[in-house]
Amino acid sequence: MSEEVDRDPAPAEQPGTGLGAIATWRQTSLTSKALLFGVFVNRLGAFLQIFLVLFMTHKGFSAGEAGFALGVYGAGHVLGSFVGGWLTDRLSARAATLISMLGSAVLIVSILYIKPYWLILLAILVVSTVSMLNRPAAQAMLAELTKPGQLVMTMAMYRLAINLGTAVTPIVGVALVSVSYNLLFWAEAFAAVLYSAIAWKFLPGKPSAAEQAQKAAAKAAEKKQGYRAVLADWRYDFYLAAVFLVTIVYCQYLAVLPLAIVDDGMSLWWYSLVVSANAIVVAVCEVPATKYVQTWPLRITAIAGFGLVAVGYGMYAIALIPALLIVGTIIWTASEIIGAPTTFAYPGMVAPPHLMGRYSGAMLTVFGLGNAVGPAVGVWAWSHLGQSFWLWAAGVAVLSAVCARIGMRRPDGEPSKIPAPTPTTDPSTEPAT
């Protein structure tokens, strides 16, 4: 076997079916529907990250100490993505989800009763790490359950479940905090337990003997094992670089844009408009747009999904005036609508069955790392570059598009249309997301 991970191009690499969300949902197995609902419940109860700074200051810690605690929480997400990929392949997606949800349910409540600052930081790190173990598991499981040609639409629905839960979380959280922080933490623990109950009931346990034998044979044929096998896939490395770079750039609308708007003398109302418009347009348009995007060749999706970020931020480089601010925001929001479902689906398209968790874990790790370092790097660069920062950001986005164009294609060098993995589950559960 070559250094690059071999992939069977037939029948797994097929064009997308072009089915819409409703048609895809109707063909979805009960297991996949339960998993998507569990993801929604998990996000609906994800209060800690949003209210952590307020909770820490409520306990008497300084704003600086609270901000550092939030940074520790972000570091746990990166670590959890990496470990979650390993755990999914080592055990199963079901086991990883149960460990993640039951473990975080216990650990989240413990933060209420810890007083020393360094112990709270340790608890936050562990909670964040454990709570993230389920993300690679969910993506790997959905990839295994999905019918050929429907994986991109599945990931669009997966992202919708996350986004809907995230949109409602602050509202519910404020209502709970108005009563007490204890209620907030216990509510998040309850949501984790509920997701674990869903996983216990609906997710498959150990794979069949035939599947275990197939994965064992594939693993034995590898020259490199575990994450080393993922890194040996050089095209996938380019894809990971693309995700990392575009994430660093993309998050600047949260880090640098508000500073730049205020520095230009504009009202913060324009910033709130940008953030709200992005969230609403993505929530409303991403799933319907995916019906068409999923049929595009990967090379087109890679260039549009990553490259439009450069165009949008390039508009900001011209001048931060309302008209260009709105046009630029629409363009980089379009990049998310076009590129995000395929970006999240890609690990499931190309990963060998025995490395499905690690491929997803590697993607989520670099995604989390980009979100962790992006704000600090962006603010530092903007403080030194001023308005020209947006040109540099656009340049990095172009580089990410180049990396995506190189990495997101078939191993034989021929660009392919949207592929999807051959289902590895029992035929009775074949209808999938």
C-alpha positions as CSV (number, residue, x, y, z in Angstrom):
1,M,0.0,0.0,0.0
2,S,1.3,3.5,-0.8
3,E,2.0,6.2,1.7
4,E,-1.3,7.7,0.7
5,V,-4.4,6.1,2.0
6,D,-6.0,4.1,-0.8
7,R,-9.6,4.6,-1.5
8,D,-11.8,2.5,-3.7
9,P,-13.2,4.9,-6.4
10,A,-16.2,2.8,-7.2
11,P,-18.9,2.9,-6.2
12,A,-18.2,5.2,-3.3
13,E,-17.3,8.3,-5.4
14,Q,-20.5,9.2,-7.2
15,P,-22.1,12.5,-8.0
16,G,-24.5,13.9,-5.5
17,T,-28.1,12.8,-6.0
18,G,-29.5,16.3,-6.0
19,L,-32.2,15.3,-3.5
20,G,-33.5,18.1,-1.3
21,A,-33.6,18.1,2.4
22,I,-37.2,16.7,2.7
23,A,-36.5,13.9,0.3
24,T,-33.3,13.1,2.0
25,W,-34.9,13.2,5.4
26,R,-37.6,10.7,4.3
27,Q,-34.9,8.3,3.3
28,T,-33.1,8.7,6.5
29,S,-32.8,5.8,8.9
30,L,-34.3,6.1,12.4
31,T,-30.7,5.8,13.8
32,S,-29.6,8.9,11.9
33,K,-32.7,10.9,12.8
34,A,-32.1,10.0,16.4
35,L,-28.5,11.1,16.1
36,L,-29.4,14.4,14.6
37,F,-32.0,15.0,17.3
38,G,-29.3,14.2,19.9
39,V,-26.9,16.7,18.4
40,F,-29.7,19.3,18.6
41,V,-30.4,18.5,22.3
42,N,-26.7,18.6,23.1
43,R,-26.2,22.1,21.5
44,L,-29.5,23.3,23.0
45,G,-27.9,22.6,26.5
46,A,-24.4,23.9,25.7
47,F,-24.5,26.8,28.2
48,L,-21.1,26.7,29.7
49,Q,-19.1,28.3,26.9
50,I,-21.6,31.2,26.5
51,F,-22.0,32.0,30.2
52,L,-18.5,31.0,31.5
53,V,-17.1,34.5,31.7
54,L,-20.2,35.7,33.5
55,F,-20.2,32.8,35.9
56,M,-16.5,33.3,36.7
57,T,-17.0,37.0,37.5
58,H,-20.1,36.1,39.5
59,K,-17.9,33.9,41.7
60,G,-15.6,36.8,42.3
61,F,-12.8,36.3,39.8
62,S,-11.4,39.1,37.7
63,A,-12.3,39.7,34.1
64,G,-8.8,38.6,33.1
65,E,-9.1,35.4,35.0
66,A,-12.5,34.8,33.5
67,G,-11.1,35.4,30.0
68,F,-8.3,33.0,30.6
69,A,-10.8,30.3,31.7
70,L,-12.6,30.8,28.4
71,G,-9.3,30.2,26.6
72,V,-8.8,27.0,28.6
73,Y,-12.3,25.9,27.5
74,G,-11.3,26.5,23.8
75,A,-8.1,24.4,24.3
76,G,-10.2,21.6,25.7
77,H,-12.3,21.6,22.5
78,V,-9.2,21.1,20.4
79,L,-7.9,18.3,22.6
80,G,-11.3,16.7,22.7
81,S,-11.7,16.6,18.9
82,F,-8.3,14.8,18.7
83,V,-9.0,12.3,21.4
84,G,-12.6,11.8,20.2
85,G,-11.4,10.7,16.8
86,W,-9.1,8.1,18.3
87,L,-11.8,6.9,20.7
88,T,-14.4,6.5,17.9
89,D,-12.0,4.2,15.9
90,R,-10.8,2.4,19.0
91,L,-14.2,1.6,20.5
92,S,-17.2,2.8,18.5
93,A,-19.2,6.0,17.9
94,R,-21.8,4.8,20.4
95,A,-19.2,4.2,23.1
96,A,-17.5,7.6,22.5
97,T,-20.8,9.4,22.7
98,L,-21.8,7.7,25.9
99,I,-18.4,8.4,27.5
100,S,-18.6,12.0,26.3
101,M,-22.1,12.8,27.5
102,L,-22.2,10.9,30.8
103,G,-18.7,12.1,31.7
104,S,-19.5,15.7,30.9
105,A,-22.8,15.5,32.8
106,V,-20.9,14.6,36.0
107,L,-18.0,17.0,35.4
108,I,-20.1,20.1,34.5
109,V,-21.9,20.0,37.9
110,S,-18.6,19.7,39.8
111,I,-17.6,23.1,38.6
112,L,-20.3,24.6,40.9
113,Y,-18.6,23.3,44.0
114,I,-14.9,23.9,43.3
115,K,-13.4,27.0,44.8
116,P,-9.6,27.2,44.1
117,Y,-9.0,28.9,40.7
118,W,-6.5,26.4,39.4
119,L,-8.9,23.5,40.2
120,I,-11.7,25.3,38.3
121,L,-9.4,25.7,35.3
122,L,-8.6,22.0,35.5
123,A,-12.3,21.1,35.7
124,I,-13.1,23.4,32.8
125,L,-10.4,21.8,30.6
126,V,-11.5,18.3,31.4
127,V,-15.2,19.2,30.9
128,S,-14.5,20.8,27.5
129,T,-12.3,17.9,26.4
130,V,-14.8,15.2,27.4
131,S,-17.8,17.1,26.0
132,M,-16.2,17.3,22.6
133,L,-15.5,13.6,22.3
134,N,-18.9,13.1,20.7
135,R,-18.3,15.4,17.7
136,P,-16.0,13.1,15.7
137,A,-18.2,10.2,16.7
138,A,-21.3,11.9,15.3
139,Q,-19.7,12.8,12.0
140,A,-18.2,9.3,11.6
141,M,-21.5,7.6,12.4
142,L,-23.5,9.8,10.0
143,A,-21.0,9.1,7.2
144,E,-21.3,5.3,7.8
145,L,-25.1,5.5,7.8
146,T,-25.5,7.7,4.8
147,K,-26.5,6.5,1.3
148,P,-24.2,7.2,-1.6
149,G,-24.5,10.7,-2.9
150,Q,-26.4,12.1,0.1
151,L,-23.6,12.9,2.6
152,V,-23.3,16.6,1.8
153,M,-27.0,17.1,2.4
154,T,-26.7,15.1,5.6
155,M,-24.0,17.4,6.8
156,A,-26.1,20.4,5.9
157,M,-28.8,19.0,8.2
158,Y,-26.3,18.2,10.8
159,R,-25.0,21.8,10.8
160,L,-28.6,23.0,10.9
161,A,-29.2,21.0,14.0
162,I,-26.1,22.6,15.6
163,N,-27.1,26.1,14.5
164,L,-30.7,25.8,15.6
165,G,-29.6,24.6,19.0
166,T,-26.9,27.3,19.3
167,A,-29.5,30.0,18.3
168,V,-31.9,29.0,21.1
169,T,-29.3,28.3,23.8
170,P,-28.6,32.0,24.8
171,I,-32.3,32.7,25.3
172,V,-32.9,29.5,27.4
173,G,-29.6,30.2,29.3
174,V,-30.6,33.8,30.3
175,A,-33.9,32.4,31.6
176,L,-32.1,29.8,33.7
177,V,-29.4,32.3,35.0
178,S,-32.2,34.6,36.1
179,V,-33.1,31.9,38.6
180,S,-29.6,30.6,39.5
181,Y,-26.3,29.4,37.9
182,N,-26.9,26.1,39.7
183,L,-30.0,25.6,37.5
184,L,-28.0,26.5,34.4
185,F,-25.3,23.9,35.1
186,W,-27.8,21.2,36.1
187,A,-29.8,21.9,32.9
188,E,-26.7,21.3,30.8
189,A,-26.0,18.1,32.7
190,F,-29.6,17.0,32.0
191,A,-29.2,17.7,28.3
192,A,-26.0,15.5,28.2
193,V,-27.8,12.7,30.0
194,L,-30.7,12.9,27.5
195,Y,-28.3,12.7,24.6
196,S,-26.6,9.7,26.2
197,A,-30.0,8.0,26.5
198,I,-30.6,8.6,22.8
199,A,-27.2,7.1,22.0
200,W,-27.8,4.1,24.2
201,K,-31.2,3.4,22.6
202,F,-30.6,4.1,19.0
203,L,-26.9,4.0,18.1
204,P,-25.5,0.6,17.0
205,G,-23.1,-1.1,19.3
206,K,-20.2,-3.2,18.2
207,P,-19.8,-3.7,14.4
208,S,-20.6,-7.1,13.0
209,A,-17.9,-9.8,12.7
210,A,-17.6,-9.1,9.0
211,E,-17.1,-5.4,9.5
212,Q,-14.6,-6.0,12.2
213,A,-12.7,-8.4,10.0
214,Q,-12.8,-5.8,7.1
215,K,-11.5,-3.0,9.3
216,A,-8.8,-5.3,10.8
217,A,-7.6,-6.3,7.4
218,A,-7.4,-2.6,6.2
219,K,-5.6,-1.7,9.4
220,A,-3.1,-4.5,9.0
221,A,-2.3,-3.3,5.5
222,E,-1.4,0.2,6.6
223,K,2.2,1.0,6.8
224,K,1.3,3.7,9.4
225,Q,-1.3,3.4,12.1
226,G,-3.7,5.8,13.7
227,Y,-3.2,9.5,13.1
228,R,0.1,8.8,11.4
229,A,-1.9,7.1,8.7
230,V,-4.1,10.2,8.3
231,L,-1.0,12.4,8.0
232,A,0.4,10.1,5.4
233,D,-2.5,11.0,3.2
234,W,-0.8,14.1,1.7
235,R,-3.9,15.3,-0.2
236,Y,-5.9,15.2,3.1
237,D,-3.1,17.2,4.7
238,F,-3.7,20.0,2.1
239,Y,-7.4,19.8,3.0
240,L,-6.6,20.1,6.7
241,A,-4.4,23.1,5.9
242,A,-7.2,24.7,3.9
243,V,-9.6,24.3,6.8
244,F,-7.1,25.7,9.3
245,L,-6.3,28.8,7.2
246,V,-9.9,29.6,6.2
247,T,-11.0,29.2,9.8
248,I,-8.4,31.7,11.0
249,V,-9.6,34.2,8.4
250,Y,-13.3,33.5,8.8
251,C,-13.4,34.2,12.6
252,Q,-12.1,37.7,12.1
253,Y,-15.6,39.0,11.6
254,L,-16.0,38.3,15.4
255,A,-12.5,39.4,16.4
256,V,-11.3,42.3,14.2
257,L,-14.4,43.6,12.4
258,P,-16.0,45.2,15.5
259,L,-12.7,46.9,16.3
260,A,-12.4,48.2,12.7
261,I,-16.0,49.4,12.6
262,V,-15.5,51.4,15.8
263,D,-12.1,52.7,14.7
264,D,-13.7,54.0,11.5
265,G,-16.3,55.9,13.5
266,M,-19.3,53.7,12.5
267,S,-22.0,52.7,14.8
268,L,-21.8,49.3,16.4
269,W,-25.3,48.8,15.0
270,W,-23.7,48.0,11.7
271,Y,-21.7,45.2,13.4
272,S,-24.8,43.7,15.0
273,L,-26.4,43.8,11.6
274,V,-23.5,41.9,10.1
275,V,-23.5,39.2,12.7
276,S,-27.3,38.8,12.7
277,A,-27.5,38.8,8.9
278,N,-24.9,36.1,8.7
279,A,-26.6,33.8,11.2
280,I,-30.1,34.3,9.6
281,V,-29.0,33.8,6.0
282,V,-27.0,30.7,6.8
283,A,-29.8,29.2,8.8
284,V,-32.4,29.9,6.1
285,C,-30.4,29.3,3.0
286,E,-27.7,26.6,3.6
287,V,-29.9,23.5,3.5
288,P,-31.9,24.6,0.4
289,A,-28.7,25.7,-1.4
290,T,-27.1,22.3,-0.7
291,K,-29.6,20.6,-2.9
292,Y,-27.7,22.1,-5.8
293,V,-24.2,22.5,-4.4
294,Q,-24.0,18.8,-3.6
295,T,-24.0,18.0,-7.3
296,W,-21.0,20.3,-8.1
297,P,-17.5,18.9,-8.8
298,L,-15.4,19.2,-5.7
299,R,-13.0,21.5,-7.4
300,I,-15.7,24.1,-7.9
301,T,-17.0,23.7,-4.4
302,A,-13.5,24.1,-3.0
303,I,-12.7,27.2,-5.0
304,A,-16.1,28.9,-4.2
305,G,-16.4,27.7,-0.6
306,F,-12.9,28.9,0.4
307,G,-12.2,31.6,-2.2
308,L,-15.3,33.7,-1.7
309,V,-14.1,34.5,1.8
310,A,-11.2,36.3,0.2
311,V,-13.6,38.3,-2.1
312,G,-15.8,39.2,0.9
313,Y,-13.0,40.4,3.1
314,G,-11.4,42.1,0.1
315,M,-14.5,44.3,0.0
316,Y,-13.7,45.4,3.5
317,A,-10.2,46.3,2.3
318,I,-11.6,48.9,-0.1
319,A,-13.3,50.8,2.6
320,L,-15.5,50.1,5.6
321,I,-18.6,52.0,4.5
322,P,-22.1,50.6,4.9
323,A,-22.6,49.5,1.2
324,L,-19.3,47.6,1.0
325,L,-19.8,46.2,4.5
326,I,-23.1,44.7,3.5
327,V,-21.9,43.4,0.1
328,G,-18.7,41.9,1.6
329,T,-20.7,40.2,4.3
330,I,-23.2,38.7,1.8
331,I,-20.2,37.3,-0.2
332,W,-18.4,35.6,2.7
333,T,-21.7,34.4,4.1
334,A,-22.3,32.8,0.6
335,S,-18.9,31.0,1.0
336,E,-20.1,29.4,4.2
337,I,-23.4,28.3,2.6
338,I,-21.6,26.8,-0.4
339,G,-18.6,25.3,1.3
340,A,-19.4,24.3,4.9
341,P,-21.6,21.2,4.2
342,T,-19.0,19.8,1.8
343,T,-16.1,20.7,4.1
344,F,-17.7,18.8,7.0
345,A,-18.7,15.9,4.7
346,Y,-15.3,15.5,3.1
347,P,-13.7,13.3,5.9
348,G,-16.6,10.8,5.5
349,M,-16.1,10.8,1.7
350,V,-12.5,9.8,1.8
351,A,-11.7,8.1,5.1
352,P,-11.1,4.3,5.1
353,P,-13.7,2.6,7.4
354,H,-11.2,1.9,10.2
355,L,-10.1,5.6,10.2
356,M,-13.4,7.3,10.0
357,G,-13.2,8.7,13.5
358,R,-9.6,9.9,13.1
359,Y,-10.3,11.6,9.8
360,S,-13.2,13.5,11.3
361,G,-11.2,14.2,14.5
362,A,-8.3,15.6,12.5
363,M,-10.6,18.0,10.7
364,L,-12.4,19.1,13.9
365,T,-9.0,19.6,15.6
366,V,-7.7,22.0,13.0
367,F,-11.1,23.7,12.9
368,G,-11.0,24.2,16.7
369,L,-7.3,25.3,16.6
370,G,-8.1,27.9,13.9
371,N,-10.9,29.3,16.0
372,A,-8.7,29.3,19.1
373,V,-5.7,31.1,17.6
374,G,-7.5,33.2,15.0
375,P,-8.8,36.0,17.2
376,A,-5.5,36.6,18.9
377,V,-3.5,36.5,15.6
378,G,-6.1,38.7,13.9
379,V,-6.2,41.4,16.6
380,W,-2.4,41.5,16.7
381,A,-2.2,41.8,12.9
382,W,-4.9,44.5,12.7
383,S,-3.2,46.6,15.4
384,H,0.0,46.7,13.3
385,L,-1.5,46.8,9.8
386,G,-4.7,48.8,10.1
387,Q,-7.0,48.8,7.1
388,S,-4.6,46.8,5.0
389,F,-5.2,43.9,7.4
390,W,-8.2,42.9,5.2
391,L,-5.9,42.5,2.2
392,W,-3.7,40.1,4.2
393,A,-6.8,38.2,5.4
394,A,-8.0,37.9,1.8
395,G,-4.6,36.6,0.8
396,V,-4.6,33.9,3.4
397,A,-8.1,33.0,2.2
398,V,-6.8,32.6,-1.3
399,L,-4.1,30.3,0.0
400,S,-6.7,28.2,1.7
401,A,-8.6,27.9,-1.6
402,V,-5.5,26.7,-3.3
403,C,-4.9,24.1,-0.6
404,A,-8.5,23.0,-0.9
405,R,-8.2,22.7,-4.7
406,I,-5.1,20.5,-4.3
407,G,-6.4,18.4,-1.5
408,M,-10.1,17.9,-2.3
409,R,-10.0,15.5,-5.2
410,R,-9.7,11.8,-5.8
411,P,-6.4,10.0,-5.0
412,D,-5.8,9.2,-8.7
413,G,-5.7,12.9,-9.5
414,E,-9.0,13.2,-11.3
415,P,-11.3,15.7,-9.8
416,S,-14.6,14.1,-8.8
417,K,-18.1,15.2,-8.2
418,I,-19.6,14.8,-4.7
419,P,-18.9,11.3,-3.5
420,A,-20.2,9.5,-0.5
421,P,-19.2,6.4,1.4
422,T,-20.7,3.0,0.8
423,P,-22.9,2.2,3.8
424,T,-21.2,-0.1,6.2
425,T,-24.2,-0.9,8.3
426,D,-26.9,-3.5,8.1
427,P,-29.0,-3.2,4.9
428,S,-32.1,-2.9,7.1
429,T,-30.9,0.5,8.2
430,E,-29.7,1.6,4.7
431,P,-32.0,4.7,4.4
432,A,-29.7,7.3,5.8
433,T,-29.1,11.0,6.1
